[in-house]
Amino acid sequence: MSSDSHTATETLNKLIEVCLDGELGYRTAASHIQNTKLHIILSDNAIRRAEFAHELREEVERLGANPSHSGSMAASLHRGWIALRSAITHGNAKTIIAACETGEDSAFAAYEAAVKSNLPAHTRDLVETQWRALDQACQQLRHINAEIAAGRIYAETD
């Protein structure tokens, strides 16, 4: 494996961890939320992060390396924070969505760094596509939080 391929696979393996962290974080958040619509949105985001990880694993294998199969320790702590915070607030939607925003901001930064790194063209295209989807998820969460803060949508239960 060339030096460029090695660097690319390291970058992709970090993104796999980010995606797995996001998947588990969203599943944790969804399990603590009582609003059906928000539960569906968070669950869908978890599924999408699992799909991202799968796509990235395939790309790592295409580059001739072994993909990562686990999330990071830092994210485990973040998931614990979501669970703790939501337990304290009894599944308060605003608090849970804010915690998800924090996770998405962190994922967005990891993708931004990956896009700026030296990736092969095909790999860069995949990472940029996922990065755009992450940006949309970030915007969706900000919109939901603004709507919750304004009292317009997402009562605790529906």
N, C-alpha and C positions, 0 to 999 in steps of 0.2 A: 504494500500500500504506500502511495506517495505521501510526502509531507502534507500536501494540500488536502488529500483525501483524509488523512489522519486528523487534521485540524477541523475539517468539515464534520467528520463523525463525532468528534468531541463536542462541537457546537450542537449538532443534532441530538446527541444523547442528553445534553443539558435541557434542550427544548422538550424532549420526551419526558424528563422529570417534571418540568414545568406543567406539561399537559396532564400528566398523571396526578400531580398535586391539585391542579384545577378540577379535574374530574372528581377526586375525593372531596375536595372543598365544597364543590357544588352539591354533591350528594349529601354531605353533612348539613349544609345550609337548607336544602330541600326537606330533609327529615325533621328540621326544627321549625319550619314555617307552617302556619295554619291556613293561609290563603291558598285556595286551589289554583288560581291563575299563576301566582308566583311560584308555587310548587312545580307546576308544569314548566315554566320558564327556566327555573334553576335545574330541573331534571334534564331538560333539553340541552342546556349548556354543558352539563356533565357528560351527556352522550357525545356531544360535539368534541369535547376535549379528548375523550377516549378515541374517537375517530382520528383526530389530529395525531395522537400518539401512535396509532396504528400506521398512518401514512408516513410518519417520520421513521418508524422502525423499518418499514419497507425500504425507505431511502437509504438508511444506514446499511442495510443488507445489500442493496444495489451497489453501494460503494465498497463492499467487501469487508465490512466490519460487523461486530456484534452490538446489537442495540441494547439500551438500558431497559430494564423491566420494573423499575421501582421509582417512587417519588423521592423527594429530598427530606432530610431531617427538619429543615427550617419550615417546610410546608406542614409537616406533622404538627409542629408547634402552632402554626397558624390555624389549622383545622381544630386543634384543641381550644384555641382562643375563640373561634366561632361557636363551638359547642358551649363553652363556659359562658360567653357573653349572652348567647340566646337563652340559655337556661336561666340566667339571672333576670333577663327581661321577658321571660316566658314566651319566647318565640316572636318577639317584637320585629315586625317586618322591616322597619327602617334600620334597625341595628344590624339585622342579618344582611340586608342589601348593601349597607355601608361596608361590612366586612368582606362581602364578595367584590365590591369595588376595589378594595385594597388589594385583594388577590389578583384581580384583573390588571390593575395598574402595574403590579410586579411582573406579571406574565408579559404584558405589553413591552415593558422595559427589556426583558430578556429577549424577546423577538426583535426589538429594535437593534439591540447589540448584535444579534445574529445576522440581520440584514446588512449591517455595516461591515461584517466580517468578510473574509475572502472565501466565498462559497462558489462551487461550480454552478453554471447557469441554470441547469435543471433543478438543482437543489434550491437555489435562490428563488426561483419561481414558486416552488412549493411553500417555502418559508414566508414569502411575501403574501401569498394567497391566504395562508393561515393568519398572518399578522393583520391583514385587512379585516378578517372575520373577528379577531380579537378586538379590534378597534370598534366594530359594530356592537359587540357585546358590552364593551365599556360604555358606549353611548347609551345603549338600552338601559343599563343599570343606573346611569346618571339620571336619565329621564324618569325611570320608575321612582328613584329616590326623591326627585323634585315633585312628582305627583303625590307621593306619600306625604311629604312635608307640607304640601299645599292642602292636604286633606281631600284631594279630588278622587283618588282611587285607592284600591288595595286596602280595604278594611282588614283587620286582623283575620277575620274569617268571612266566608261568603256563603 
